[in-house]
């Protein structure tokens, strides 16, 4: 261990927090992770993370970094029955058309999010210098008298009448997610709040679990009709464990998938392709549908602040909360963790403004992908720059070409998996492949219900 301090404190015990703790443990004698929930040993969705009940995937870049930080984690998950497979061989539908499958070599892990967090958290908790404080509220940072440097955190046990305590720290990392209070803390300390960029998508997930049947997936890991402007209702239907699959429906701009079972099935029927409906229409769900709303993607522009207290960092969704349908959050958090490690290897705690500038560069590409993609929906409010309009026009052509050419699918998945930058899709060889199939922007594929009566309720087949 190349020690550079006595104690680092991580606020938040979800994925970004435990990844930060894993890296910090290489450089600090003690790392303390604080969370208001019980997190150790938990394999189910918890109150402080209701979004974890819905479909998640650890894709490509994030998977590779996880394997670097936790050697053998993929084999460990596979041994526990968690499906892993090639990202390009899933059954993907864009604009109502199926992409050509492609052997990309990029691994996707479709564990239930709480189960994935359990395995990662257990690895971190096993480190001899990492401690978890569970069931503690985080009250705010403690600073020097001149408020230029954070020296600790005030916390309070949630149970009983205990007095607040101060955890002294050489470094504090805020990984508390989209509900982060750092903007308010900065204001209380006399600093400016960061600017925020918002893309209001009005998204909702509604999720139900089923006992899986082999014929549903026909050898693939998941079936994903992705929402598009022409077909704004989407779904992620995948295997997540031994005999267990998840169906997360998505709806945007207030068209939210219902939780009432029959209405839920009606929504499934209106997806642009029949695959998911034909699988679950006569299946018995293992639980009742539950919904989670995501009103807007939010990016906090910390890197634009001219003043920031020393020894305080921000990571994960606390810095940028992406539209979850793009599956970027865990991968971005893992890239940020490696960046933190690189800075710590320089021999001291990273200057916050330098680190925040580093992660801003990391966020730029996935934000361009997700925020730009959301702005292709006419009802989403936001500035449609020339770059955004051209990007979406080209992406529609590329997705159509991917229904004809597996090499295009491969390139598309490398960008979606954050392995390659979006500019890779504009290289001459790829551009020629795309324009060979779509010189003009193609119309979306028709829904499988086109011309059929969709006013009736979904019917279960008679037996």
N, C-alpha and C positions, 0 to 999 in steps of 0.2 A: 504494500500500500504506500502510495506517495502522499502522505498526509499534508494537508494544507489548512486544517482547522479542527477544532474540537467537536462542534456539533452543527449539523445542518438539519433544518426542520422543513418538512414537506407538508403542505396544507392540502389534504384530499387524498383518499386512498383508492381512487379508481385508476384506470390504466395509465394516464399521464403521470399521476403521482407515484405509482409503483415503479414505472420506468425511470423517473427521476431519482427515486430512492436507490434503485439498483446501481445507477451510475455514481451517485454521490457516495455510496458505500466504499468506492475505490479511493476516496480522497479525504474523508472525514472519519474521525475516531468513532463518532456516534451519529446515526441518522434516525430521526424520529418522524414518523408519519402520523398525522393527526386527522381523524375523521369523526364526524358526529354519529355515524352508524357503527354497528358491529360489522367488521369486514373479514376477519380471519375465519377460515373454515366455511364461509358462506358460498353456496353454489346456486342460490336462487336470487331473483331480482329483489332488491332491497328498497326501502322507502326513499332513500336519498338518491337513487338512480333508477327511476321508473322506466326510463327509455330502454333499459337493458333487457326487458322482456321481449323486445322486438328483434327482427332478423338483423344479424350482424355478420360481417365477413372480414377476416384478416387476409388482405390481398398482397401478393407480390412483394413490394418493397418493405412493407411492414413485417411480412413473414420472414424475410431474409434477416432483418435487423433483430427480430425476436430470437431467431436461431443463433445469432451472434452473441446476444446478451445472455441467453439461456440455452446453452448447447444441449441438444437432444430434446428440446421442447416439442418438436413436431412428432417424434417417435413416441414421446410420452402421451401426447394428445391422441395419437392414433391407437395406442394401446388401451386408452380409456374409451375407445369407441367413437371418437370424434372424426367425422369425415374430412378428408383432405383430397384435393384433386386439382387438375389443371384448370386454370381460370378460363382459358379459351375453349374448353370442352364442355362447359355448362351450356344449357339450352337458353341462349339469349335471344330476345325479341326486341327490336327497335323499330318504331313506326309501324308496328303490326307485322313485321317480317322477321324471319329467323335468320340470324347470322350463320355463316358457314363455320362449323366447328374447326378449331385450330389447336394443334399441339404446340403450346407456347413455352412450356417448361416453367411457367410461373405458377406457384402453388397458392391455392386459396384454402383457408381453414374456416369451415363453417360451424364452429362451435357456438353454442349459446353463449352470449356475452358473459353472463355470470360464471359459467364454467371456465371459459378462457381466463377470466380475471382470477378465478380461484387458483388455477395452476400457476399463473405468473406470480400472484401474490404469495403463494406458498414458497416459491423459490426465493423471493425477496425476504420474506419473514425468516427463512432459514439462515440468512447471513448473520454472522455473530454480532455485528455492530449495528443492526437495524432493529428498531423497536416500534411497535404500533400502539398508539393511544386511541382506543376505541371509545365511542360514546362521549366525546368532548366537543363542546362548541368552540369555535374560533372567534374571539372577540375583536382582534385587531393587532396590528404590529406595535412593537415597542421600539422607540427610536432614541438616539442621542438627543441631548437638550436642544441642539440646533436643528434637529429633524432632518439631517442630511444622511443619516445612516441607520438602517434597521439593525437592532441588536437582540431582538427576540420577538415572541408572540404571546399575547395574553389569551389564555384558554380557561374554560370552565367546564367541570364535569356536569353532564346533563342530569344525572341522578343525584338526589339528596340536596343538601343546602350548603355544599362546599363553596368556599370563597374562590374567586378567580386566581389563577396562578400564572406566573411568567416562565415561559421556556426560553432560556437564553440561547442565542444562536449566532453562529458566525455567518450563516447564510439561510435565507428563507425563500422557499419556492412556492408560489401560489399555483396549485393545480386543482382548484376547486370547481372548475367547469364553467359553464355559461352563466351561472349565478354568482360568479366571482364578485367580491366586494372591493377589490383593489381600486377601481375607479373612485369609489366613495372614500376609501381610506386616503388616497392621494389628496383628494379635496380637503379632507379634515386636517391633513398635515401641511396645507398651504401650497400644494402643487396643482397643476392643471389636470383635469380628467382627459383621458385620451379621446380623440375623435372616434366616432363609430360609423362604420359603413354597414348598412342593412339591406338585404334583399328579401322582401316580404313574399314568402311563397305560400303561406297559409296551408302548410302541409299537415296531414294527420296520418298516422299509422294505426291500423287495427289488426290485431294478431290473434291467431288461434293455433293450437297444436293438435296433431293427429298421430295415430299410430301408422307408421309408414307401411306401404305395400310395395314390393319390388317392381310391379308392373307400372307404377306411377311414374317412375323416373327412368326406366329402361337403360340403366347403367350410368346415367349422368348424376351429378351431385345436386343440381338445382335447376329449376325452370323459372326464368325471370323475364316476364313481359314488362319492360321498362316504360314508364310514362313518357309521353311525348305530347306536343301541342295538339296533334290530331287525335291522339288516344290518351287523354290525361289521367286515366285510371291505370294504376300499375300494381305489380305484385312481386314478391320474392317468396318462392315456394321451394324449400330445400330440406335436405336431410341434415339433421344436427346431432344425431346420436343413434345408438343401437335401436332400431325400430321406431325412431322418433323423427317427425318432420314438423316444420314450422311454416305457416302461411301468414305473411305480413302483407296486407293490402295497403296501398297508398293512394291518397287523393289530395289534390292541391286546390288552392284558391277557394277554400271553404267547402269543396265537394268531398266531404269526409266519409270514409267507410264506416258504416254503422256497427254497433255492438250487438244488436238484437240478432239472434242466430239466423232466422229466415232472411232478414234484410241483408245480413252479411253474405249469405249464399247468393242472394240476388245480385249483389255488387260483384261477386266473383264471376257470375255469368256474363256481366257486361265488359269484362276484359276483352281486349281485341283478338285474342286467340283462345281456343277452347280447352287447351291442355289442362289448365288448373281446375276449371269447373268440372270437366269430365272425371278428374281424379277424386275430388272431394264431395261431389253432389250426393253420393250415397254413403259417405263415411261418417262415422260417429266421432265427433271432436272429443279430445281429452280434457278440454277446459272451455270456459266461456270466453268469447272474444273480449279483448281489452284494447283501449285506444290511448294514444299519446299524441299530443299536438305540438307541432314545431312551427311557430308563427313566422320566424325569419332567421336567415343566416346572418351572423353578426361577426364583424371583424373590428377589433379594437386596435387602433393605430398607435400603439405605444412607441413605435420607433420614431414617430414625429415629435415627441415631447422633447423639449430642450432641457428639462430638469427631471431627475428621477432619483429617489433615494438609493444610496449604495446598499449592497448586500440583499436586495430584493429582486427576484426574477418571477416571470409569469410564463406559463407553458400550457399547452393543450387547449381545450375549449375555453379556458379563461382568456386566452389571447384571440382565438378565432373559432367560432362554432359553425361548422359547415352543414349544409343540407345533408342529412344522413343518407339519402338514397344513393349518394355517390360513393359511400363506403370509404371515406378518406380519413376520418378522425384518428383512428388508432395508428395508421401508417404515418400520418403527420406527427403525432406525438412521439413515435419511435425515432423519426428523423431528428426531431428536436432534442431527444435524449442523447443521441450520438453527438450532436453539435455541442451540447453541454459538456459531454465528456472531453471533446476536443479542446474546448476552452479551459477546462480544469487542468488538462495536461500541460498547460502553459505555466502552472505552478501557483496559481492564486485564484480566488473567486473571480469570475468574469465581471467586468464593469457592466452594470445593467443595460445601459444604452447600447453598448456594443452587442451584447447578447440579444437584446430585443430587435436590433437591426438584422442580426443573423437569422432569427426565426421569421422575420418579415419576409426575407428572401425565400425561405422554405415555404411559407404560406402562399406566396405569389402564384405559383403554378396551380395548385389545387383550387385556389380561390378563382382563378381565371377559368378553370374548367367548370366548376360547379355554379358560380354566380353567372358566368356567361351562358351556360346551358339553361339556367332558370329563366334568363331574360329572353329565351326563345319562345316562352309562353306569353302570349299577348297580354294576359291579365296581370302579369308580374310587373310591379312598378320599379323603374330604375332607368339609368342612362344607358341607352343602346348606342354605344360609340360605333364608329365605322369598323373598328377591329372586332367588336362583339357581333355585329351584323354579318360581317364577312366570315367570321369563324363559324357561326351557326349555319350559314348557307353552305359552307364547305363540309361541315360535319354531317349535314343531311345527305350530301352526296356520298361521303365516305361510308356512312352506315349502310346506305343502299349497296354500295360496291362490296361491302363486307358480306352481304347476303349472296354474293356471287363468287367471291375470291377469299379463300382462307388466309392468304398472305395479308390481306387488308385487315381481317379480324385479328391476326397476330399483332400487327402494328398498333391497332386500336387498343387492344388489351394491354400492351406495354405502356401506353400513355395513361390509360385508366388506372393501371396498377402502380403509377408513379415511378416506373422504371425509366421511361424516356420523357423528354419534354414535349409539349404539344407541337413544337416546331418539327419534330421528327415526322409528323404526318404530312408535312409539306415538302419533304425531300423529293427530288425529281422522280425517282423510281416509284415512290408511293403515289405521287401526284398523277403519274401516267396510268397507274392501275385504277385509281379512282375515276379519272376522266374517261377511261375506256368504257366504263359502265354508266356514268352519269355526268354528261356535259352540263345538262340543266338540272336544277333541283327537282328531284322526282316527287311525285305525289305520294302521300303515305299509303300503305297497304290498307285494304278494306277490312273492317271488323268481320269476324266470322258470323256475326249476327246481321250483317247487311241484308236487307230485304226480308228479315224475319220479324215476327211480332215480338217486341220486347216489353210489352205492357203487363204481361202476366207475371205472377210470382214464379220463382224457380221451382221446378218440379223434380221430385225424386222419382226414379224409375220404379215401376212396379216389379215385385219379385214373386 
